[in-house]
Amino acid sequence: MNAALRASYRFCGDVSRREARNFFSSFLLLPGERRRAMCALYAFLRHTDDLADGPGVVAAKRQALVAWRNDLEGALAGAPAAWPGLPALADAVRRHGIPARLLHAVIDGVGMDLEPSGFPTFDDLYGYCYRVASVVGLCCIHIWGFRSEGGRAEALAEAYGVALQLTNILRDVREDALLGRVYLPLDDLLRFDVDAAELTAPGLSDRLRALLAFEGQRAYDYYHQAVPLIDLVEPVGRPILRGIVGIYRALLDEIARRDYNVLAGRIAVPPWRKALITCGALAGWPGRSASSPTFCARPEDAR
């Protein structure tokens, strides 16, 4: 590895150490090459998010994403890179066989948030979840190593991404609605007779509670569907998978425990529980959030 590439990986490691917080410690358990690749991937994701979420007008952000896509394509083709982390990312892509289309899908996903217009159906929302979450998991399993079994592992990683993003959507319903972003499918709003204005109301209506529970059930179903992925990922990647899934699943459990009252304040997993989940994941415990037969598939089971 030449000096320029080492510097690029160092840059990505610094970004991950500073920003990844909950998950950086789990990166440290990976062998050096895979740990560096995870940091390169994380730094790319962080920078892509920042381009879309930072200050500025939509047109300028869209232009920045176009330039960023061109920079990515150039770096993957071996051209000099303007952003310090791109040489490391390109090296990780080559070493671990990460499909470039997954990285382009990440850019597509953040671009969808620039001018949110809602999602008519769950199928439309699914496409968004795939771009902002599932493709991240697909990149990760390429770094960790996995047994595809004819595409089964990839399908399971995709399902986990949808579960995680649905959990985020439930937690952030009010915060997103205040920003003009409604991620709940419009046909579900109609089915439960919920007006978008209710998402920022001071109190939770019975109609909205029923809708959120319905979406929570969807998330639980995707978590349950994806459980077998743990056995298809190489052992070195299993602690990170257990930890990430465990923490997000615990967040969904907490939302369900509070009867889906996400309007009363931001719901979070208590630090002690995160620590317990992380310790269990690192120690190799299966944990009820990952692969235990006591994994619950219904919101009412989590209360």
SEGU-540613 format. One record per residue (C-alpha): x, y, z; residue number from 1; residue in three letters. Coordinates in steps of 0.02 Angstrom, whole numbers, plus 50000, padded with zeros to 5 digits. Each point is the difference from the previous one (the first is absolute). Layout:
! SEGU-540613
> u; v; w; vexdren; lolum
> X; Y; Z; NUM; ALA
...
! end
This chain:
! SEGU-540613
> u; v; w; vexdren; lolum
> 50000; 50000; 50000; 1; MET
> 50075; 50166; 49947; 2; ASN
> 50007; 50156; 50109; 3; ALA
> 49854; 50086; 49914; 4; ALA
> 49886; 49851; 50026; 5; LEU
> 50054; 49984; 50182; 6; ARG
> 49958; 50184; 50025; 7; ALA
> 49828; 49974; 49921; 8; SER
> 49962; 49854; 50115; 9; TYR
> 50062; 50104; 50149; 10; ARG
> 49880; 50139; 49951; 11; PHE
> 49854; 49877; 49992; 12; CYS
> 50049; 49926; 50167; 13; GLY
> 49999; 50173; 50079; 14; ASP
> 49827; 50037; 49929; 15; VAL
> 49933; 49833; 50064; 16; SER
> 50078; 50022; 50172; 17; ARG
> 49924; 50174; 50015; 18; ARG
> 49828; 49967; 49925; 19; GLU
> 49955; 49815; 50011; 20; ALA
> 49996; 50001; 50190; 21; ARG
> 49895; 49846; 50043; 22; ASN
> 50073; 49886; 49867; 23; PHE
> 50181; 50053; 49983; 24; PHE
> 50052; 49887; 50144; 25; SER
> 49928; 49851; 49908; 26; SER
> 50102; 50045; 49846; 27; PHE
> 50155; 49973; 50106; 28; LEU
> 49963; 49814; 50015; 29; LEU
> 50019; 49973; 49814; 30; LEU
> 50165; 49952; 49921; 31; PRO
> 50098; 50152; 49943; 32; GLY
> 49952; 49996; 49816; 33; GLU
> 49815; 49980; 50034; 34; ARG
> 50004; 50129; 50140; 35; ARG
> 50077; 50127; 49882; 36; ARG
> 49871; 49959; 49867; 37; ALA
> 49857; 50028; 50124; 38; MET
> 50074; 50169; 50045; 39; CYS
> 50015; 50046; 49816; 40; ALA
> 49819; 49951; 49970; 41; LEU
> 49940; 50095; 50153; 42; TYR
> 50095; 50158; 49950; 43; ALA
> 49923; 49992; 49826; 44; PHE
> 49825; 49982; 50074; 45; LEU
> 50030; 50143; 50122; 46; ARG
> 50063; 50117; 49865; 47; HIS
> 49856; 49956; 49883; 48; THR
> 49874; 50037; 50139; 49; ASP
> 50085; 50164; 50040; 50; ASP
> 49988; 50059; 49820; 51; LEU
> 49812; 49979; 50006; 52; ALA
> 49965; 50052; 50180; 53; ASP
> 50116; 50149; 50014; 54; GLY
> 49951; 50182; 49976; 55; PRO
> 49961; 50067; 49828; 56; GLY
> 49864; 50005; 49869; 57; VAL
> 49935; 49842; 49918; 58; VAL
> 50072; 50041; 49829; 59; ALA
> 50175; 50020; 50072; 60; ALA
> 49985; 49837; 50097; 61; LYS
> 49941; 49907; 49846; 62; ARG
> 50147; 50069; 49902; 63; GLN
> 50117; 49947; 50140; 64; ALA
> 49931; 49822; 49992; 65; LEU
> 50026; 49996; 49811; 66; VAL
> 50180; 50054; 50025; 67; ALA
> 50020; 49873; 50139; 68; TRP
> 49937; 49860; 49887; 69; ARG
> 50125; 50052; 49868; 70; ASN
> 50138; 50001; 50131; 71; ASP
> 49949; 49825; 50054; 72; LEU
> 50000; 49934; 49822; 73; GLU
> 50170; 50078; 49969; 74; GLY
> 50076; 49928; 50159; 75; ALA
> 49934; 49826; 49961; 76; LEU
> 50079; 50016; 49827; 77; ALA
> 50167; 50047; 50076; 78; GLY
> 49997; 50189; 49976; 79; ALA
> 50073; 50118; 50132; 80; PRO
> 49873; 50041; 50134; 81; ALA
> 49956; 50171; 50072; 82; ALA
> 49921; 49931; 50160; 83; TRP
> 50130; 49918; 50113; 84; PRO
> 49899; 49843; 50036; 85; GLY
> 49967; 49947; 49821; 86; LEU
> 50165; 49907; 49969; 87; PRO
> 49965; 49892; 50152; 88; ALA
> 49821; 49968; 49945; 89; LEU
> 50057; 49952; 49825; 90; ALA
> 50128; 49882; 50074; 91; ASP
> 49869; 49920; 50114; 92; ALA
> 49881; 49979; 49852; 93; VAL
> 50136; 49908; 49902; 94; ARG
> 50056; 49892; 50145; 95; ARG
> 49828; 49946; 50057; 96; HIS
> 49903; 49998; 49837; 97; GLY
> 49873; 50131; 50054; 98; ILE
> 49887; 50033; 49850; 99; PRO
> 50016; 50182; 49947; 100; ALA
> 49813; 50008; 49969; 101; ARG
> 49973; 49989; 50189; 102; LEU
> 50102; 50159; 50028; 103; LEU
> 49905; 50089; 49863; 104; HIS
> 49837; 49945; 50081; 105; ALA
> 50056; 50086; 50161; 106; VAL
> 50015; 50164; 49905; 107; ILE
> 49830; 49969; 49920; 108; ASP
> 49925; 49975; 50173; 109; GLY
> 50062; 50161; 50078; 110; VAL
> 49945; 50091; 49843; 111; GLY
> 49822; 49942; 50032; 112; MET
> 49998; 50102; 50160; 113; ASP
> 50043; 50164; 49915; 114; LEU
> 49822; 50031; 49941; 115; GLU
> 49891; 49876; 50094; 116; PRO
> 49833; 49967; 49916; 117; SER
> 49936; 49854; 50104; 118; GLY
> 49978; 49818; 49955; 119; PHE
> 49833; 49947; 49925; 120; PRO
> 50020; 49817; 50048; 121; THR
> 50109; 49889; 50108; 122; PHE
> 50084; 49936; 49842; 123; ASP
> 50058; 50179; 49967; 124; ASP
> 50062; 50016; 50180; 125; LEU
> 50088; 49833; 49983; 126; TYR
> 50103; 50070; 49856; 127; GLY
> 50054; 50144; 50109; 128; TYR
> 50044; 49884; 50145; 129; CYS
> 50102; 49894; 49881; 130; TYR
> 50102; 50150; 49942; 131; ARG
> 50034; 50077; 50170; 132; VAL
> 50019; 49844; 50106; 133; ALA
> 49998; 49832; 49911; 134; SER
> 50144; 50044; 49885; 135; VAL
> 50105; 50043; 50153; 136; VAL
> 49972; 49827; 50070; 137; GLY
> 50040; 49923; 49831; 138; LEU
> 50166; 50095; 49996; 139; CYS
> 50037; 49941; 50177; 140; CYS
> 49975; 49816; 49966; 141; ILE
> 50121; 50013; 49854; 142; HIS
> 50130; 50067; 50122; 143; ILE
> 49963; 49874; 50136; 144; TRP
> 49988; 49854; 49881; 145; GLY
> 49844; 49895; 49972; 146; PHE
> 49930; 49845; 49920; 147; ARG
> 49873; 50055; 49870; 148; SER
> 49903; 49837; 49977; 149; GLU
> 49933; 50058; 49833; 150; GLY
> 49959; 50177; 50056; 151; GLY
> 49916; 49951; 50164; 152; ARG
> 50125; 50095; 50107; 153; ALA
> 49980; 50156; 49895; 154; GLU
> 49811; 49991; 50016; 155; ALA
> 50013; 49981; 50188; 156; LEU
> 50119; 50149; 50014; 157; ALA
> 49877; 50101; 49898; 158; GLU
> 49861; 49952; 50121; 159; ALA
> 50103; 50054; 50150; 160; TYR
> 50029; 50169; 49918; 161; GLY
> 49813; 50025; 49977; 162; VAL
> 49969; 49951; 50182; 163; ALA
> 50130; 50124; 50063; 164; LEU
> 49936; 50142; 49892; 165; GLN
> 49819; 49969; 50050; 166; LEU
> 50057; 50011; 50181; 167; THR
> 50082; 50168; 49965; 168; ASN
> 49843; 50061; 49912; 169; ILE
> 49890; 49954; 50148; 170; LEU
> 50115; 50084; 50125; 171; ARG
> 50014; 50160; 49898; 172; ASP
> 49819; 50019; 49941; 173; VAL
> 49972; 50169; 50084; 174; ARG
> 50174; 50069; 49968; 175; GLU
> 49992; 49955; 49815; 176; ASP
> 49823; 50068; 49980; 177; ALA
> 50055; 50167; 50071; 178; LEU
> 50130; 50005; 49859; 179; LEU
> 49866; 49960; 49871; 180; GLY
> 50052; 49819; 49983; 181; ARG
> 49863; 49869; 50016; 182; VAL
> 50069; 49825; 49976; 183; TYR
> 49845; 49903; 50048; 184; LEU
> 49918; 49936; 49840; 185; PRO
> 49856; 50109; 49944; 186; LEU
> 49885; 49853; 49971; 187; ASP
> 50029; 49945; 50180; 188; ASP
> 49956; 50176; 50061; 189; LEU
> 49838; 49986; 49903; 190; LEU
> 49965; 49824; 50062; 191; ARG
> 50011; 50056; 50181; 192; PHE
> 49916; 50168; 49966; 193; ASP
> 50152; 50096; 50062; 194; VAL
> 50034; 50176; 49939; 195; ASP
> 50182; 50050; 49981; 196; ALA
> 49969; 50145; 50121; 197; ALA
> 49976; 49871; 50139; 198; GLU
> 50184; 49954; 49987; 199; LEU
> 50047; 50165; 50084; 200; THR
> 49853; 50012; 50120; 201; ALA
> 50031; 50015; 50187; 202; PRO
> 49913; 49835; 50035; 203; GLY
> 49987; 49830; 49918; 204; LEU
> 49829; 49956; 49930; 205; SER
> 49936; 49821; 50005; 206; ASP
> 50002; 49999; 49809; 207; ARG
> 50182; 50051; 49992; 208; LEU
> 50048; 49875; 50136; 209; ARG
> 49919; 49861; 49898; 210; ALA
> 50093; 50056; 49844; 211; LEU
> 50168; 50005; 50090; 212; LEU
> 49968; 49828; 50075; 213; ALA
> 49962; 49935; 49826; 214; PHE
> 50166; 50068; 49935; 215; GLU
> 50087; 49933; 50154; 216; GLY
> 49933; 49828; 49959; 217; GLN
> 50076; 50017; 49827; 218; ARG
> 50168; 50039; 50077; 219; ALA
> 49988; 49851; 50119; 220; TYR
> 49958; 49887; 49853; 221; ASP
> 50155; 50056; 49905; 222; TYR
> 50110; 49976; 50154; 223; TYR
> 49931; 49824; 50020; 224; HIS
> 50019; 49961; 49815; 225; GLN
> 50184; 50049; 50002; 226; ALA
> 50055; 49899; 50153; 227; VAL
> 50085; 49860; 49899; 228; PRO
> 50127; 50125; 49930; 229; LEU
> 50109; 49980; 50155; 230; ILE
> 50047; 49822; 49949; 231; ASP
> 50044; 50053; 49822; 232; LEU
> 50122; 50137; 50054; 233; VAL
> 50179; 49951; 50041; 234; GLU
> 50033; 49992; 50188; 235; PRO
> 50106; 50159; 50002; 236; VAL
> 49849; 50102; 49944; 237; GLY
> 49871; 49925; 50116; 238; ARG
> 50036; 50110; 50153; 239; PRO
> 49968; 50160; 49900; 240; ILE
> 49843; 49928; 49923; 241; LEU
> 49936; 49945; 50171; 242; ARG
> 50040; 50168; 50075; 243; GLY
> 49919; 50108; 49867; 244; ILE
> 49844; 49894; 49985; 245; VAL
> 49989; 49980; 50188; 246; GLY
> 50003; 50187; 50034; 247; ILE
> 49874; 50043; 49864; 248; TYR
> 49886; 49858; 50049; 249; ARG
> 50009; 50061; 50180; 250; ALA
> 49948; 50172; 49939; 251; LEU
> 49847; 49925; 49915; 252; LEU
> 49962; 49904; 50160; 253; ASP
> 50008; 50163; 50098; 254; GLU
> 49883; 50086; 49876; 255; ILE
> 49877; 49856; 50017; 256; ALA
> 50018; 50000; 50190; 257; ARG
> 49946; 50182; 50000; 258; ARG
> 49848; 49952; 49897; 259; ASP
> 50070; 50091; 49848; 260; TYR
> 49985; 50171; 50080; 261; ASN
> 50144; 50073; 49899; 262; VAL
> 49926; 50176; 50006; 263; LEU
> 50037; 50023; 50185; 264; ALA
> 50188; 50011; 49976; 265; GLY
> 50145; 49915; 49913; 266; ARG
> 50011; 49818; 50052; 267; ILE
> 50171; 49924; 50026; 268; ALA
> 50078; 49840; 50065; 269; VAL
> 50071; 50032; 50175; 270; PRO
> 50191; 50001; 50002; 271; PRO
> 50007; 49853; 50122; 272; TRP
> 49898; 49895; 49880; 273; ARG
> 50108; 50049; 49851; 274; LYS
> 50152; 49949; 50101; 275; ALA
> 49922; 49833; 50045; 276; LEU
> 49952; 49966; 49819; 277; ILE
> 50173; 50048; 49939; 278; THR
> 50087; 49892; 50130; 279; CYS
> 49890; 49853; 49955; 280; GLY
> 50033; 50025; 49815; 281; ALA
> 50187; 50009; 50024; 282; LEU
> 50000; 49849; 50114; 283; ALA
> 49908; 49899; 49869; 284; GLY
> 49836; 49982; 50093; 285; TRP
> 49859; 49977; 49874; 286; PRO
> 49885; 50120; 50093; 287; GLY
> 49812; 50009; 49973; 288; ARG
> 50024; 50139; 49874; 289; SER
> 50105; 49896; 49883; 290; ALA
> 49968; 49815; 49990; 291; SER
> 49923; 49934; 50159; 292; SER
> 49840; 49898; 49985; 293; PRO
> 49923; 50123; 50124; 294; THR
> 50011; 50137; 49870; 295; PHE
> 49826; 50076; 49996; 296; CYS
> 49916; 50043; 49837; 297; ALA
> 49851; 50099; 50065; 298; ARG
> 49999; 50173; 50081; 299; PRO
> 49888; 49940; 50141; 300; GLU
> 50132; 49872; 50048; 301; ASP
> 50124; 50140; 50034; 302; ALA
> 49895; 50095; 50126; 303; ARG
! end
